[in-house]
Amino acid sequence: MIMASPAAPQDKLTSSYGSWKSPITADVVSGANKRLGGIAVDGDGRLVWLETRPAESGRGVLVRGSDKAGGEPIDITPKGFSVRTEAQEYGGSDFKISGHTLLFSNYADQRLYKQSISSGDPSPVPITPDYGEQAVRYADGVFDSRFERYVTVREDCRESSLNPSTTIVAIDLSEKKIQEPKVLVGGNDFYSFPRVDPKGERIAWIQWSHPNMPWDKAELWVGYISENGISTSAFVLLVVILHFWSLQLNQSGLPEVPSLIVCQLVEQFCNRGNYISLLTEKVGFGISTDGIESSNEVVAIYSLDAEFSKPLWVFGISSYEFLQIGGQKELIICSYRQNGRSYLGILDVVNGSLSALDIPFTDINNISSGIDCFYIEGASVVHSLSLAKVTLDDHKSEAVDFKIIWSSSGDISEYKLYFSLPELIEFPTEVPGQNAYAYFYPPSNPIYQASQDEKPPLLLESHGGPTDEARQSLNLSIQYWTSRGWAFVDVNYGGSSGYGREFRERLLGRWGIVDVNDCCSCAKFLVDSGRVDGERLCVTGGSAGGFTTLAALAFKETFKAGASLYGIADLSMLRAGMPKFESHYIDNLVGGENDYFERSPINFVDKFSCPIILFQGLEDKLVPPEQARKIYQALKEKGLPVALVQYEEEQHGFRKAENIKFTLEQQMVFFARVVGHFKVADDIAPIKIDNFD
């Protein structure tokens, strides 16, 4: 493809917003939609990562960096296997590596498999029993070299899929015969981050119980471990009422207790094992393990008004790592977020100082420590989701080399001139004195412009979670819209992460109110500032974002059309079928029985007044297809333009490239036809719109 050169305004072609031609096609977007599922470093210092491939129907494949500089990465997951756990429905921490031994969850049967990544025969072999179907799931484990076993979280659905039992179990790696895993810890509702100290003497873990989510209230436990289990002297090291946790053990064998952030508890043992590090919302803490049973002393390492982790929706969040260095220095590489932006820093545990690192990424996810370097998952406004290798100077205080080694979208330099750069906007909400935030993307195309008297249509996206957040990173799905002449805004309504605890807790008891009001306020703010056309406002969202979309369309009159992707329409039905992990979460967000009824769009179909298109996976367990069908049928009977697209073999979120492409294209054509007043430049066959065609 020949790269376009930017034309001077007087030389640009004049065409209506929304009708511009763009090389960022739906094929480009769906092909660039690979996801990362975690990173690790093997015994030779090579990076291994998990990527989900839409072109292979969403198969999870582990990939290892090349042995040679400049060489091609190597797939280490054989055909017929897909690396993915469904523990707690959202999964995470699907694999672990120790030296050249790899353990992973296989999606089809949810069994754990063992694979050598250095021998001539890399065939995976199962190490857990076959219970039939996907009845037992595993996630987030640690190798216990002292007893030749693997310690992990197990979710057992054999007796109940809605109320499975969760335990920490040990799986023998020395026996060739598959044995039943041995339960080490049980009796609580949930567990995460089991970590064993380097000597194999102590184990730390995090646990919490209903009605809490892990970011509401959780406990950090430490116990002495033996071949038969955990001693009865196990004790609670810390009870934290905050918002997110994770755990690691250092070389001395103690959990590292991350700083208390109004986020999640993240804990691990430090390299010497004499303390646990943990992260909380605004403070970094270290817990001494010398005489810890008697003193239980928590010592602040570093305090900062920032979020050092994020909500534990998936297992294995890794927002910090101990650097592998010699001597007495104890350094932690950590990421933190302030005002919706990620930063990276080196925390000196001894001196209690934090040195910020200057890197291109403004959005950072997982971190993994390597040999004389570390690796990070991240993105920026010009980088899509990527993996980068960072090398520090001799003093371990500055980054001297930053190299991207993998990108979810490959080489996208040919599209750079079409990219719309986001503007962080702060807008007033309906509550006096309270503001919310969003990233606004204006239309951008080097070839086209619209007439001066025309304002662009707007597509507003409401993110999922609902405690997730819109992030400042390159997203080709957004660029698909803006390069065709749409304005796009990604909203962080009250309740989103990234802006502190008080902002996030605005949503408690008010889901379906605060998020809806803030999205409408954002659209109104852009109309009042002259940035977009108030008669062509559209809204879209998936899952919880789909609920906000449907609620805005039912209870407000701000938007002229909407698209719901596996969106929630019936809160009571959602609660009845919710998996154990979040079965009480919705009560904290909604409130009483009357609130469930009053905020469910399905109960007020008579209030819908504009066209809607719905996209739904037929294997979705979180939001059953029945909800989308009820909305579709009600709108059809009411006489409103409506369309329903149902995908076979898709669950909660679309993984197949062809379905990602079709969803994007049909949203574009639907909005163009019902409210846009323009013809799209792409050759897309529109689906039938009931009460319109």
VEXKOL-608545 format. One record per residue (C-alpha): y, x, z; residue in one letter. Coordinates in steps of 0.2 Angstrom, whole numbers, padded with zeros to 4 digits, always signed. Example, Ala and Ser with C-alpha at 12.3 -4.5 7.8 and 13.67 -1.06 7.14 Angstrom:
<pts>
-0022+0062+0039A;-0005+0068+0036S;
</pts>
This chain:
<pts>
+0000+0000+0000M;+0017+0006-0004I;+0028+0006+0011M;+0044-0004+0010A;+0061+0004+0011S;+0074-0005+0021P;+0086-0014+0009A;+0105-0015+0012A;+0110-0033+0018P;+0118-0036+0001Q;+0102-0031-0008D;+0090-0041+0002K;+0082-0056-0005L;+0089-0072+0003T;+0075-0085+0008S;+0073-0097+0022S;+0067-0091+0038Y;+0048-0093+0039G;+0045-0091+0021S;+0046-0072+0020W;+0032-0062+0013K;+0025-0049+0024S;+0011-0036+0023P;+0006-0040+0041I;-0007-0052+0036T;-0019-0062+0047A;-0033-0050+0041D;-0023-0035+0047V;-0020-0044+0064V;-0038-0049+0067S;-0044-0032+0062G;-0032-0024+0074A;-0038-0035+0088N;-0050-0023+0096K;-0050-0024+0115R;-0053-0010+0128L;-0066-0014+0142G;-0064+0002+0152G;-0065+0021+0151I;-0075+0035+0159A;-0078+0054+0157V;-0096+0061+0155D;-0103+0077+0162G;-0096+0087+0148D;-0079+0081+0150G;-0079+0069+0135R;-0071+0052+0136L;-0081+0037+0134V;-0073+0020+0131W;-0079+0002+0129L;-0072-0007+0114E;-0074-0025+0109T;-0075-0027+0090R;-0070-0044+0082P;-0078-0038+0065A;-0095-0038+0074E;-0093-0055+0082S;-0085-0048+0098G;-0099-0035+0101R;-0095-0023+0115G;-0099-0005+0110V;-0097+0011+0120L;-0089+0025+0110V;-0089+0044+0115R;-0076+0056+0109G;-0082+0070+0097S;-0089+0086+0103D;-0078+0095+0090K;-0059+0095+0089A;-0053+0082+0076G;-0071+0075+0074G;-0075+0057+0073E;-0080+0047+0089P;-0098+0042+0090I;-0105+0025+0095D;-0118+0027+0109I;-0122+0009+0110T;-0137+0005+0099P;-0137-0010+0087K;-0145-0025+0096G;-0135-0021+0112F;-0118-0028+0117S;-0110-0021+0133V;-0103-0035+0143R;-0105-0043+0160T;-0101-0061+0164E;-0100-0058+0183A;-0087-0070+0190Q;-0086-0076+0172E;-0072-0064+0168Y;-0083-0048+0170G;-0076-0031+0170G;-0083-0014+0175S;-0097-0016+0163D;-0103+0002+0163F;-0104+0017+0174K;-0107+0036+0169I;-0113+0050+0180S;-0116+0066+0171G;-0126+0061+0156H;-0133+0045+0163T;-0126+0029+0158L;-0129+0012+0165L;-0123-0004+0157F;-0124-0023+0157S;-0131-0030+0141N;-0123-0046+0136Y;-0138-0056+0130A;-0149-0055+0146D;-0136-0048+0158Q;-0149-0035+0164R;-0144-0017+0168L;-0150-0004+0157Y;-0151+0015+0159K;-0147+0027+0144Q;-0146+0045+0142S;-0131+0050+0132I;-0137+0068+0129S;-0155+0067+0125S;-0163+0065+0108G;-0169+0048+0113D;-0154+0037+0117P;-0164+0021+0118S;-0158+0010+0133P;-0172+0005+0146V;-0170-0010+0158P;-0169-0006+0177I;-0167-0023+0184T;-0179-0038+0183P;-0179-0050+0169D;-0175-0067+0177Y;-0173-0077+0161G;-0157-0081+0152E;-0142-0074+0161Q;-0146-0079+0178A;-0142-0063+0187V;-0126-0052+0183R;-0120-0035+0189Y;-0103-0027+0189A;-0093-0013+0197D;-0106+0000+0204G;-0107+0018+0210V;-0121+0031+0209F;-0128+0036+0226D;-0135+0053+0222S;-0142+0055+0240R;-0155+0041+0238F;-0156+0041+0219E;-0150+0024+0217R;-0136+0013+0210Y;-0125+0003+0222V;-0117-0012+0213T;-0111-0030+0215V;-0124-0043+0210R;-0120-0062+0206E;-0136-0072+0208D;-0135-0089+0199C;-0153-0093+0200R;-0151-0107+0213E;-0133-0113+0207S;-0122-0108+0193S;-0107-0116+0201L;-0110-0108+0218N;-0120-0092+0215P;-0123-0079+0229S;-0114-0063+0228T;-0121-0047+0237T;-0120-0028+0236I;-0137-0021+0231V;-0145-0005+0228A;-0156-0002+0212I;-0169+0012+0213D;-0166+0025+0199L;-0181+0036+0203S;-0195+0024+0200E;-0201+0020+0182K;-0207+0003+0188K;-0193-0010+0189I;-0191-0016+0207Q;-0181-0030+0215E;-0164-0024+0220P;-0162-0021+0239K;-0148-0031+0247V;-0136-0019+0257L;-0122-0031+0261V;-0122-0050+0260G;-0116-0066+0269G;-0098-0066+0262N;-0091-0076+0247D;-0086-0061+0236F;-0087-0042+0235Y;-0079-0028+0225S;-0077-0009+0224F;-0092-0003+0232P;-0090+0016+0234R;-0100+0029+0242V;-0093+0045+0249D;-0098+0062+0240P;-0110+0066+0254K;-0119+0049+0253G;-0116+0046+0271E;-0103+0031+0271R;-0100+0017+0260I;-0084+0007+0258A;-0081-0010+0250W;-0069-0025+0249I;-0073-0042+0253Q;-0065-0059+0254W;-0069-0077+0256S;-0064-0095+0251H;-0051-0102+0250P;-0043-0085+0246N;-0041-0075+0230M;-0043-0056+0232P;-0024-0055+0231W;-0021-0068+0245D;-0031-0060+0259K;-0045-0047+0258A;-0054-0035+0270E;-0059-0017+0268L;-0075-0012+0276W;-0083+0005+0280V;-0101+0008+0285G;-0114+0022+0287Y;-0127+0021+0274I;-0146+0025+0275S;-0160+0022+0263E;-0164+0005+0271N;-0147-0001+0271G;-0130-0001+0281I;-0130+0003+0300S;-0125-0011+0311T;-0109-0001+0316S;-0101-0005+0300A;-0083-0010+0304F;-0067-0018+0296V;-0056-0004+0292L;-0041-0015+0287L;-0037-0033+0284V;-0023-0035+0272V;-0014-0051+0267I;-0007-0046+0250L;-0010-0048+0232H;-0023-0036+0224F;-0035-0023+0228W;-0046-0009+0221S;-0057+0005+0230L;-0062+0023+0227Q;-0070+0036+0238L;-0064+0054+0239N;-0074+0070+0239Q;-0075+0070+0258S;-0084+0053+0257G;-0071+0041+0262L;-0063+0026+0253P;-0046+0030+0246E;-0035+0016+0252V;-0022+0013+0239P;-0005+0008+0245S;-0001-0009+0251L;+0006-0018+0236I;+0008-0037+0235V;-0005-0035+0222C;-0023-0030+0224Q;-0032-0019+0236L;-0038-0003+0227V;-0048+0009+0237E;-0058+0025+0235Q;-0063+0040+0245F;-0052+0055+0242C;-0060+0072+0235N;-0063+0079+0252R;-0069+0062+0259G;-0059+0063+0275N;-0048+0048+0271Y;-0048+0032+0261I;-0034+0029+0249S;-0028+0011+0245L;-0014+0003+0235L;-0004-0012+0240T;+0012-0019+0234E;+0026-0008+0240K;+0018+0006+0250V;+0005+0019+0247G;-0007+0021+0262F;-0020+0034+0268G;-0032+0030+0281I;-0039+0045+0291S;-0058+0044+0293T;-0058+0057+0307D;-0062+0046+0322G;-0057+0031+0311I;-0068+0019+0321E;-0058+0021+0337S;-0040+0024+0329S;-0041+0014+0313N;-0025+0022+0309E;-0015+0018+0293V;-0003+0031+0288V;+0010+0028+0274A;+0009+0041+0260I;+0023+0035+0249Y;+0034+0019+0249S;+0041+0011+0233L;+0047-0006+0229D;+0034-0008+0215A;+0017-0015+0210E;+0004-0002+0210F;-0010-0013+0204S;-0012-0030+0197K;-0022-0046+0200P;-0041-0043+0202L;-0046-0055+0188W;-0059-0043+0182V;-0069-0030+0191F;-0065-0011+0191G;-0046-0011+0189I;-0042+0008+0190S;-0023+0010+0192S;-0025+0027+0200Y;-0036+0042+0201E;-0038+0058+0211F;-0034+0073+0200L;-0048+0086+0198Q;-0040+0102+0204I;-0044+0116+0215G;-0036+0122+0231G;-0030+0111+0245Q;-0018+0100+0235K;-0023+0082+0235E;-0014+0074+0220L;-0016+0056+0214I;-0011+0050+0196I;-0005+0032+0198C;+0004+0019+0188S;+0016+0006+0195Y;+0026-0008+0188R;+0045-0012+0191Q;+0054-0026+0182N;+0040-0029+0170G;+0038-0011+0165R;+0025+0002+0168S;+0028+0020+0175Y;+0016+0034+0178L;+0018+0046+0192G;+0010+0061+0202I;+0008+0057+0220L;+0007+0072+0232D;-0003+0066+0247V;+0001+0081+0258V;+0020+0081+0255N;+0022+0062+0252G;+0031+0064+0236S;+0030+0055+0219L;+0035+0064+0203S;+0038+0052+0188A;+0030+0058+0171L;+0039+0055+0155D;+0027+0048+0143I;+0029+0036+0128P;+0019+0021+0135F;+0029+0007+0144T;+0013-0003+0148D;-0001+0006+0157I;-0019-0001+0162N;-0033+0010+0167N;-0033+0028+0172I;-0048+0041+0172S;-0047+0059+0178S;-0054+0072+0166G;-0056+0091+0166I;-0038+0099+0167D;-0031+0082+0160C;-0032+0063+0162F;-0034+0048+0151Y;-0024+0032+0151I;-0025+0015+0142E;-0008+0010+0137G;+0005+0003+0125A;+0023+0002+0121S;+0035-0007+0109V;+0029+0004+0095V;+0011+0008+0101H;-0002-0006+0101S;-0016-0004+0114L;-0021+0014+0114S;-0030+0028+0123L;-0021+0044+0126A;-0025+0061+0133K;-0012+0068+0145V;-0011+0087+0150T;-0001+0093+0164L;+0008+0109+0167D;+0002+0122+0179D;+0012+0115+0193H;+0004+0097+0190K;+0022+0090+0189S;+0026+0087+0171E;+0016+0081+0156A;+0016+0095+0143V;+0005+0086+0130D;+0002+0068+0126F;-0011+0064+0112K;-0016+0047+0106I;-0035+0048+0103I;-0039+0029+0099W;-0029+0014+0094S;-0034-0004+0093S;-0025-0006+0077S;-0028+0010+0068G;-0014+0017+0057D;+0000+0005+0057I;+0014+0016+0051S;+0015+0007+0035E;+0021-0008+0044Y;+0034+0000+0055K;+0049-0006+0045L;+0044-0024+0048Y;+0042-0022+0067F;+0054-0033+0078S;+0058-0024+0094L;+0058-0034+0110P;+0074-0038+0120E;+0071-0041+0138L;+0081-0057+0143I;+0085-0064+0160E;+0089-0082+0159F;+0093-0095+0173P;+0080-0108+0178T;+0082-0125+0185E;+0083-0119+0203V;+0101-0113+0206P;+0102-0094+0209G;+0084-0091+0202Q;+0081-0082+0186N;+0066-0079+0175A;+0062-0066+0161Y;+0056-0065+0144A;+0054-0054+0129Y;+0063-0060+0114F;+0058-0054+0096Y;+0071-0059+0082P;+0065-0061+0064P;+0063-0044+0055S;+0059-0040+0037N;+0066-0025+0027P;+0066-0036+0011I;+0072-0053+0016Y;+0086-0061+0025Q;+0091-0079+0028A;+0107-0088+0023S;+0121-0085+0037Q;+0122-0104+0041D;+0103-0105+0045E;+0095-0101+0062K;+0077-0096+0064P;+0063-0107+0070P;+0056-0102+0087L;+0039-0100+0093L;+0038-0098+0112L;+0022-0092+0120E;+0016-0096+0138S;+0004-0083+0144H;-0012-0087+0153G;-0018-0083+0171G;-0007-0091+0176P;-0003-0075+0186T;-0004-0064+0171D;+0011-0058+0163E;+0019-0055+0146A;+0020-0037+0142R;+0032-0025+0133Q;+0019-0019+0120S;+0017-0019+0101L;+0007-0035+0097N;+0003-0038+0079L;+0000-0056+0082S;+0019-0057+0087I;+0024-0046+0072Q;+0015-0058+0060Y;+0027-0072+0065W;+0043-0061+0066T;+0040-0053+0049S;+0039-0070+0041R;+0056-0075+0048G;+0051-0083+0065W;+0059-0079+0081A;+0047-0077+0095F;+0049-0077+0114V;+0035-0071+0126D;+0040-0079+0143V;+0037-0073+0161N;+0039-0089+0170Y;+0040-0090+0189G;+0022-0085+0195G;+0020-0071+0183S;+0015-0053+0189S;+0026-0038+0187G;+0041-0044+0196Y;+0036-0044+0214G;+0027-0055+0227R;+0042-0068+0229E;+0043-0071+0210F;+0024-0073+0209R;+0023-0085+0223E;+0036-0097+0215R;+0021-0105+0207L;+0011-0109+0223L;+0009-0128+0224G;+0020-0130+0209R;+0009-0125+0194W;+0014-0137+0180G;+0031-0138+0186I;+0039-0121+0188V;+0030-0114+0173D;+0035-0129+0162V;+0053-0129+0168N;+0055-0110+0165D;+0048-0111+0147C;+0060-0125+0143C;+0074-0116+0151S;+0071-0101+0141C;+0070-0111+0125A;+0087-0120+0129K;+0095-0103+0134F;+0091-0096+0116L;+0097-0112+0108V;+0113-0111+0118D;+0116-0093+0114S;+0115-0097+0096G;+0099-0086+0093R;+0087-0100+0087V;+0087-0118+0079D;+0086-0131+0092G;+0077-0143+0080E;+0063-0131+0076R;+0056-0126+0093L;+0038-0124+0094C;+0027-0119+0109V;+0009-0111+0110T;-0002-0104+0124G;-0021-0101+0128G;-0031-0106+0143S;-0018-0108+0158A;-0005-0105+0145G;-0012-0120+0135G;-0010-0131+0150F;+0008-0126+0151T;+0010-0129+0133T;+0002-0147+0134L;+0012-0151+0150A;+0028-0146+0142A;+0024-0157+0127L;+0019-0172+0138A;+0033-0171+0151F;+0047-0163+0142K;+0056-0166+0126E;+0061-0148+0122T;+0049-0143+0109F;+0046-0152+0092K;+0027-0146+0090A;+0014-0136+0099G;-0003-0127+0098A;-0015-0127+0112S;-0029-0113+0112L;-0043-0118+0124Y;-0030-0126+0134G;-0032-0136+0150I;-0028-0154+0149A;-0037-0161+0164D;-0034-0152+0181L;-0047-0163+0190S;-0060-0159+0177M;-0055-0141+0178L;-0058-0140+0197R;-0074-0149+0196A;-0082-0137+0184G;-0073-0121+0190M;-0084-0106+0193P;-0085-0100+0211K;-0073-0086+0209F;-0058-0097+0207E;-0064-0114+0213S;-0051-0114+0227H;-0038-0105+0218Y;-0032-0121+0209I;-0029-0130+0225D;-0016-0117+0230N;-0008-0119+0213L;-0008-0138+0212V;-0009-0146+0229G;-0015-0163+0233G;-0025-0176+0224E;-0010-0185+0218N;-0003-0169+0211D;-0019-0166+0201Y;-0017-0183+0193F;+0002-0182+0190E;+0002-0165+0182R;-0013-0167+0170S;-0007-0171+0152P;-0023-0180+0148I;-0017-0194+0160N;-0001-0196+0151F;-0005-0196+0132V;+0008-0210+0130D;+0021-0197+0134K;+0017-0185+0120F;+0029-0187+0106S;+0027-0173+0093C;+0013-0165+0083P;+0000-0154+0091I;-0014-0143+0084I;-0029-0139+0096L;-0041-0124+0095F;-0057-0124+0105Q;-0073-0114+0107G;-0089-0125+0109L;-0097-0113+0121E;-0082-0113+0133D;-0088-0115+0151K;-0071-0114+0159L;-0062-0127+0149V;-0076-0138+0141P;-0073-0144+0123P;-0072-0162+0130E;-0054-0159+0136Q;-0048-0154+0119A;-0057-0169+0111R;-0049-0181+0123K;-0032-0175+0119I;-0036-0176+0100Y;-0043-0193+0101Q;-0028-0200+0111A;-0015-0193+0100L;-0024-0199+0084K;-0025-0216+0091E;-0007-0215+0096K;-0002-0211+0078G;+0005-0193+0081L;+0001-0179+0069P;-0014-0170+0076V;-0028-0158+0071A;-0043-0151+0080L;-0052-0135+0076V;-0069-0132+0085Q;-0078-0115+0084Y;-0096-0113+0086E;-0102-0098+0096E;-0085-0095+0104E;-0081-0096+0122Q;-0065-0095+0133H;-0055-0084+0121G;-0059-0081+0103F;-0069-0064+0099R;-0074-0066+0081K;-0062-0059+0068A;-0063-0074+0056E;-0059-0086+0070N;-0044-0075+0076I;-0038-0075+0058K;-0040-0094+0055F;-0032-0099+0071T;-0016-0088+0067L;-0015-0094+0049E;-0017-0113+0053Q;-0004-0112+0067Q;+0008-0105+0055M;+0004-0118+0041V;+0004-0132+0054F;+0021-0128+0061F;+0028-0125+0044A;+0022-0142+0038R;+0027-0153+0052V;+0044-0145+0058V;+0048-0130+0048G;+0054-0137+0032H;+0048-0122+0022F;+0033-0116+0012K;+0024-0101+0019V;+0023-0087+0007A;+0004-0084+0010D;-0009-0092+0001D;-0017-0102+0015I;-0027-0118+0013A;-0021-0130+0026P;-0033-0141+0036I;-0031-0159+0037K;-0018-0166+0049I;-0022-0183+0055D;-0008-0196+0054N;+0001-0184+0042F;-0010-0181+0027D;
</pts>
